[in-house]
Amino acid sequence: MAIEVGDIIRVAMQWFVDGSNMQVNNHTFEVTDLGAVTSDADFMTDLAEVALLDWYTIILGAIADNVVGSLLTGMNLTKGEVLPPTALPIDGTGSATDSLPLQTTALVYWNGAEARRQARTYLPVFIETANLDGGTWESGLITALGNFGLAGLDPIAGDEIAVEKRIGVLPFTGVLVPTFAGVSTAPRTQRRRTLGRGA
């Protein structure tokens, strides 16, 4: 097993919308506990099936039910090694007549002690009823998004492993510990999310 406590990893959580149009969330983590895990594959499975699932459950009710978890891939930035891909069992559970356009998304962000360095997550597409006529997310969803952000400040634990969110930069030059989480109360646009393009 190559992953060690203290390693910095970056993972990509991939979903398909209606079976074809991929949306991706990237996260940078520091590994803080490995428990009895003995392989990188077991680490990725615990991260996907337990740790990330528990974290994303906070907002899965607003993510449209045509958003289906696909794959978790990763890179050990400390060692420059590709991590084994594993299935991502995280599907949206929000049921509505329609979902919002693919480009319309919720933004959660984390700040650290340095200006101009921020971790951002543009979540997968939400159900249409999540957006009020006034152009903001409904209040219960804003609370859930805030809780999702705050949970990212705490250790994210699986059955064995634990990781903590970090703010990283590309190319990898180090990380910051996030000290603040925030949300955009109005929908944001991610223009690359168009049919057949993914992102």
N, C-alpha and C positions, 0 to 999 in steps of 0.2 A: 504494500500500500504506500503510495507516494504522498497523499495528503497528511499533513501534520497540524497539530494545534498551532495557531499563529499564522497559518498560511492565508493569503488573500485569494479568494476565488471570485470569478465573475460568471454568472449564469444567465442564460436566455430562456425565458418561459414562452413557449410558442403555442398559439391557439389557431384553429381554423374556424372561419365563419361560413356557415352554409356549406361546409365541406371543402372549401378551396382557398379562401382568402385569409392568409395568415396575419395575425397580429402578435406582437412580441413585447414582452417586458424584460428589461435587463436589470440585474441587481448585483452589486458588489458586496461581498461578505468577508468577514474575518472568522475563521474557524476557531471556536473556543472550547469545544468538547467533542471527542470522538467516541466516548463510551466503549462498547465492545466491538465497534465496527472494524473490520479487518481488510476491507478493500474499497477502492474508489467507487466501484459500482454499487456497493452496499451504501456508501455515503450518499451518492446521488439518489438512490431509491428512497432512503429515509428522508432526504431533503424534499423530494418531490411528493411523496405519498403522505407525509405526516407534517413536517415543519411548514412548508409553503401552503399546503392545503389548509391547515389550521389558520394561518395568517389570512389567506384570501377568503376564507369563509365569512369574514366580517362584511365583505361587500359583494359576495356572489349573488345575493338576491336581486341586485340591481343590474348585474351583467346578464345580457340577453341569453336565453336558453339555446340559441343557435350558435353560441360561442362554445366550442368544444376543445378541451385541453388536448394537446398533441404530444409535445416533446420538451424535455428539459435538457439543454446542452450546457457545457461549461468549460472554463479554462482556469487552471491553477496559475494565477499571475505570478506568484512567488517563485514557482519552479518552471514556468513556461511550458506547462504540459496540458494537453487536451484531456478533459474528463469524459468518462463514458456516458453517452447519451442514454436517457431513460424515459419511459412513458410519463406524461404529465396528466394525472387523473383529476384535473380541476376544470369543471364545466360550469358555465353560467346556469343559474337556476331561475332567473327572472322571466316570468311568463307574461306576455302582452301581445296585443294584436300586431304591433310592429316594434322593431328596434330603431334606434336613432341611426342616421347615416354613419357609415364606417369611419368617416373623418372626425366625427363628434365624439369627444372623449373627456373623461375626468382626469384632472392633474393633481397628484399628490407629490409634495417635495420635502426635502430634508436639507437643512443648512448646518454648517459647522462653524468653526472659529475663524475661518478665512473668507474674506469677501470674494465674490465671483466664483465660488466653488459650491455646487449644489447637486444633489442627487434628485432626479425626477423620474416619476413613473406615470406614464399615460396609460390608463387602464383600458381594457377591451370595451367594446361598444355596449352601451346601456340600453335598457328598455325605454320606449318613448315616454312612458308615464313618469320617468325619473326627472324630466325637465318641465318646469313650470312655465306658464305663459309669459311670466315676467323675465324669462331668460336665465333663471338660476336653477340649480338643483333643488329638489324639495328638501325641507328642513331635516327630515329623518335621515336622508341620504347624506347630507352634509355632516351630520353627526357621525354616521358610519364611516365616512371618508376620513374624518378627524381621528376616529378610533383606529382606523387602518394605519394612518400616519404615526400615531403615538405608539402603536404596537411595534412599528419598525425601529423605535428607539430602544426597545427591550430585546433580550436574547430571544431568538426564534428557534424553538427546540423541536426535535423529532423524538422518536422512541429512544434513540441513543445519542445522536449528534446534537450540537447546538452551534448556531452561527450568530453573528451580530452584524447589522447593516453598517456599511462604510460608504463614504463619499470618495470615489476614485476618479481619475482622469485618464484620458487616452492621449498619447501612449502612457502606459502605466508608470507613474513616477511617485507613487505613494498614496496614502489614503488619509482621510480625516474621520474622526468620530462625529456623527451627527448629534447635535444638541437641541435641535428644534425641528418640528414637523408642522407643515401647513398644507392647506388645500385651496384650490380655486373654487369659489362658490358658484361660478358660472362655467358652462361647458367651454372647453378649449378645442382647437382644431389641429389635427395632425394631417397635413395635406398629403403625405405619402400613402395614407391609408385609402387607396383606390382599388377598384375591382381588378384583380389579377396582379397587383403590385405587392401586397403584403405590407410589412412594417407597421 
